[in-house]
């Protein structure tokens, strides 16, 4: 991967996260951790399902890109610790996602 592109991606995600309230970020992290821990090993999921799991708890962020930024942070943490693996792609089912393809992850442990 191009290092410059990755740095710019990470910087943009950090900017979006910093513009959310501390309360929203904490609520997201608590909710996504609880959701992930509730999944049995072998469960497969996409980012859309992560958002659907936590949105009733967190409410909407101030910017729509915060969903991807926060999910990306969690997924990088879980990937680095080998708690998840990228196993393919799956189509989104939420109408507003326009059936786009999302990375598909599997919980290892």
C-alpha positions in Angstrom: 0.0 0.0 0.0 1.2 3.5 -0.8 2.5 5.0 2.5 1.3 8.5 1.6 -2.2 7.3 0.8 -2.4 5.4 4.1 -1.1 8.4 6.1 -3.6 10.7 4.4 -6.4 8.1 5.1 -5.4 7.8 8.8 -5.2 11.6 9.1 -8.6 12.1 7.6 -10.1 9.5 9.9 -8.4 11.1 12.9 -9.8 14.5 11.9 -13.4 13.2 11.7 -13.1 11.4 15.1 -11.8 14.5 16.8 -14.8 16.5 15.7 -17.1 14.1 17.5 -17.9 14.8 21.2 -15.9 12.8 23.7 -19.3 11.4 25.0 -20.2 10.1 21.5 -16.8 8.5 21.0 -16.8 6.8 24.4 -20.4 5.6 23.8 -19.3 4.2 20.4 -16.3 2.4 21.8 -18.2 0.9 24.8 -21.1 -0.2 22.5 -18.9 -1.7 19.8 -16.8 -3.5 22.3 -19.9 -5.0 24.0 -21.3 -6.0 20.6 -18.1 -7.6 19.5 -17.7 -9.5 22.7 -21.3 -10.8 22.3 -20.5 -12.4 18.9 -19.6 -16.1 18.9 -16.2 -17.1 17.4 -16.7 -17.7 13.7 -19.3 -14.9 13.3 -19.0 -12.9 10.1 -19.9 -9.2 9.8 -19.5 -6.0 7.8 -19.2 -2.4 8.9 -22.9 -1.8 8.2 -23.8 -4.3 10.8 -21.4 -2.6 13.3 -23.2 0.7 12.7 -26.6 -0.9 13.1 -25.6 -2.5 16.4 -24.4 0.7 18.0 -26.5 3.5 16.5 -29.5 2.9 18.9 -27.0 3.5 21.7 -24.9 6.3 20.4 -27.3 8.2 18.2 -26.0 9.9 15.1 -22.5 11.4 15.0 -22.1 15.0 13.9 -20.6 13.8 10.6 -21.6 10.7 8.7 -17.9 9.8 8.0 -17.5 9.2 11.8 -19.1 5.8 11.4 -16.3 4.6 9.1 -13.6 6.3 11.1 -14.7 4.7 14.3 -15.3 1.3 12.8 -11.9 1.4 11.0 -10.2 2.1 14.3 -11.9 -0.9 16.0 -11.2 -3.2 13.1 -7.5 -2.2 13.0 -7.3 -3.0 16.7 -9.0 -6.3 16.3 -6.9 -7.2 13.2 -3.6 -6.4 14.9 -4.5 -8.6 17.8 -5.8 -11.3 15.5 -9.3 -11.2 16.9 -10.7 -10.8 13.3 -9.7 -11.7 9.9 -10.7 -10.3 6.5 -12.4 -13.1 4.7 -14.1 -11.6 1.7 -16.8 -9.1 0.7 -20.6 -8.8 1.3 -23.2 -6.5 -0.2 -24.8 -3.9 2.0 -28.5 -4.4 2.6 -29.4 -0.9 3.9 -31.0 1.0 1.0 -28.9 4.1 1.6 -25.8 2.0 1.1 -26.8 1.3 -2.5 -25.8 -2.3 -2.3 -22.1 -1.4 -2.2 -19.5 -4.1 -1.3 -18.1 -4.0 2.2 -15.1 -6.0 3.5 -16.3 -9.1 5.3 -14.7 -10.0 8.6 -14.8 -13.1 10.7 -14.3 -13.1 14.5 -11.5 -15.5 15.4 -11.8 -15.6 19.1 
